[in-house]
Amino acid sequence: MKKLSENVMVLGNGYFNFYLVGKEKAALLECGTRAGATIFKEQWSQLQDKPEVKYIVILHSHFDHSCGVPILKEIFPEAQVLASASAQKLLSKERIVKDLYRNDAIVSESYIKNGFLKDKPDTSELDNILVDCTVGEGDIVDLGQGLQLKILDAPGHSVCSIAAYLETDRAMFLSDAAGYRSSEAEISPVFFQGYDEYMSTLKKLMSYPAKILGVAHGYIPLGDEVDKFYQQTIQAAEEGFEYIKNCLDEGVGEKDLADRLFKRYIKGGLAYYPEAMMLGAMHLLIASVKVKI
């Protein structure tokens, strides 16, 4: 747990970050896995001067950003769950949600094995993840006391991605829209939906003055580090695109290329994720490049 500004606190284990925004009334941004939400629950129980959490915000529908919702709703039963319309549609489909929770169960097992959790959270499969209200570009989530979260559409990583901007604290909560930083020198590009959309979103987010970048995973850029992070992640995306393009031009098979990308990019907290799923994500990177060449 760490206070990042007057109105922003981060919880979680570093591999996944939960952001508590607000003082009296608050929004919880990011929902994590059930393993991550279990860690959050323990931290919440230790937190003094708790705000009233009015909103739980799913910033996109991938399993590691949505499967924690049932645990979070147990903690905050009166809170409204917000997400994009695309995320709501995806999270209402039984086949998709069951697949999300199968991956979620693997992460729970990995957290137990690596000592992040003592007891395994509930691993039952659910049929849907209920979204109470949809939000999109330009919508405002009012937290009182002059605090407002402005919602921004943020496609590129996924079709359902949104970001949220807190002007008073110059905090941009962008989830996975800017990639995954596995080390100081390496950011994994994650333009799974599309490269052009991903780059356009980065440029849009950069137009908002920020001293906090609320990334979902790992290191949180603050102050002067914000611009450096943005420049680094743009460079990582450009280099990743060129690497994939060159490999395809040289005749490298897609299976072999996906294996290479997996070894290059799946590090840090991503190593606790299901291997088959992450290999599938590497194929999405390849597909996003192929449509442009």
N, C-alpha and C positions, 0 to 999 in steps of 0.2 A: 504494500500500500504506500502510495506517495502522492502528496499534493503537488500538482504541476502549476497551478495558478490559484487565484482567489476563488474561482468557481469550478475548478476541474481537479478531480482526483483519479488516479489510475490504480486498479486492483488487478489481481491475477498473478500468474507465476512467471511472467516475462515471455514465455513462449506464446502466451495469448494474453492480450490486454483488454480489460473491461474499463470503460470510462464512465465515471459518475459525474454528471454535469448539473450544477445547481446547489443551492443552500437549503432553503426551506422545502421547495418543490424541486424535484430532480428528474432527469432522464438518465437511464442506463443505456449506453451505446455499446453495442457488440454483445453477442449472446453465447458464443463459444460452443464447445462440446459439453456433454454431461460431465466429463471429467473436469474440464475447466470451470464449469458452473459450480461444481462441488467445492473446488478450491475457493471460488468467489464467496460461496455461502459461509465458509468458515471465517474468511476475512471479514465479511459483513457482520458476523456475530461479535467480532472483537472491536468493531468501529464505534467510536464515541460520537455523539451529536449527529445521529443519522438523519438525513433528509427524508421527506416523503417521496418515494419513487412513483411518479405518475405515469411514466412512459418507459417501455422497453423497446429499443430500436434495433431491428434487424437490418444491418447495412447491406447484406446480400445473402442469398439463400444457400450458399455452399454449406456442407454439413458442419464444418468447424465454426460457422458463424450463426447457426440456427438451432442445432440440436440441444443446446442448453436451455432453450425456452421453457420446457416443462418444469425444470428445477427453479428457474428464476420466477416463474408464475407461482410456485409454492411459497417463495419468499415474499413476493409482491402480488398477492392475489387480485388487488384492485387496479393494478397498473394496466394500461392499454398497450398492446403490442402493435408497433408501427413497422411498416415495410413498404417497399415499392409495390405497385400493382402487379408487376411481373413476378416478384418474389411471392406475393400472396397466391397467385395462380399456381406457381410451381409447388408451393408448400401445401397446397390442397390436394395434390395428386398422390394417391396411396402408393403407387409403384415407386415414385420418386422418393417419397419420405421413408419408405421401408429401406431403400438403398442407402439413404443418408444415415439411417440409424445402424445399418450393418457396418459402415465405415466408422461411425462413432464408437461402436463397441470395441473395435480394434484399437482405437486410441485409448480407451479406458484400460484395456489390458496392458498396453504399452506403458501407460502412466504408473500402473501398479508395479510392473516389472522393474521400472527405473526408479522407483521410490518416491514419485511425486504424490502418490496417494496411498493411504493404508488400506482403505476398503473400496471395493469396486462399486461404483454407482449403479443404479438400475440400468440394465441393458436390454429391457424389453423393446420390441419394435412398435412404433406408433403408426397410425394411419394418416395423420395430418399434423401440421403445426399451425395453430390458429393465429391469424393476423386480424386484429380488431379494426384497424383503420389503415388505409393506404395513403402514402405521401409521395410527392414528387417535386420536380423543379419549381423552386420559388415558394413552396409551402413553408409556413412558420410553425414551429413548436414552441409555444409560450410557456416559460417556466416561472413567470412572475419576477418582480423586483428588477424589471428592465432586461431580463435575460431571455434571449430568443435564439433558437437554433434555426438557421436557414437551411432548408433541404436542397441539395443539388443532385441532379442526375449525373451518374459517373460511370457510364458504360465502358467497355473495353476488356476489363477483367471478366465480367459477366454481364449479361443483358439486364440483370435485375439490380445492379449495384447503384447505391446512392451514397452521398457524402453529406456531412452536416457541418455548418460553420457557425461558431460562436463569436460574434464580432467584438463583444466587450472584452474578451480575453484573447482575441486574435488566435483562436484555436480552430484548426481544420481537422475534422475526424474523417479520414478517407479510407479506412479499412484496408483492403488489398489493392486499391486503385493505383498505387505507386510501387507495386512490387514487394518482394520479401527480402529484407536485408539479413543475410546469414552471417556476415562478418563486416568489419569496417571497410574492407576492400571489395566486397561482392554483394550485389543485389540481384536476385533472380527476377527476370522479367516475367510477368504473368498476363500477357495479352491473350487470354484464352478465348475471348469472344472475337476480338479483332484488333489488329495492330493500329489501324488508323483511328479507331474509336478510343483506344487506350492512350495514344499520344495526344489526341484532342482533349481528352479528359485531364491529362496532366497539365496541359497548357491552361485550361480553364481554372483548375484548382490553384495553380501558381499565381493567377491574377488577384487572388485574395491575400491581403497581408496577413502573415501568420508568424507567430513565435512558438506555436505548439503544433506538431503534426501527429495526430492521433492514429498512428498505424496500428494494425491489429496484432502484429507479431513482433516481439523483440524490442530492440533499441528505439526509443522515442526521440526524434530530433526536436531540439529546443533552441530558441534564440537564433544565433548566427548559423547554427547547424542546419536550419530549415532549407535555406537556398542551396547549400552544398548537397543536401540529400536529394533535392529535386533535380539538380544538374547531374548527379551521379546516377539517378534512376533513369533519366532520359538517355544518358550515354549507354547504360546497361541494356535498355530496350533496343536502341539502335544497333549495338554490337551483337546482341542476340539475334536480331533479325538478319543481319548480314552473315553471321555464322551459319544460320540455318539455310539461307539462300545459297551461299557458296557450297555448302555440303550437298544440297539438292542438285546444283549445277554440275557438281563433280560426279554425280551418279550414286551418291551414298543412299542406301535403302532406308526407308522410313523407320523400320524396326531398329536398325543399327543406329540411326540418328537419334531416335528416342532414347535409346540406351545411353548414348553419349551425353545427351542433355540431362538425363536423370543423374548421372555421375557428376556433372558440372553444377547443377542447380539444387538438387534435393539434399540439403544440408541443414544443420541446426535443428530447430523444432519440426521442420518438415520431415525429418528422418523418422519421426514417431508416427507418421501417417501411413495408411495402407499402400504398399508398394505398387500394386496393380493400379490403384486409383491415380497415383502420382505419375506412373508411366503413361496412363491415359491422358493426363494433363500435358505431358510433353508432346503427345500426338496432336493436341489442340494447338500448341504453339506452332508446330509444323504446318498444320492446316491453315492457320492464320497467315503464314508466310506464302503458302502455295497460291492462295487466291489473289496475290498481288504480283506474281511473276508469270 
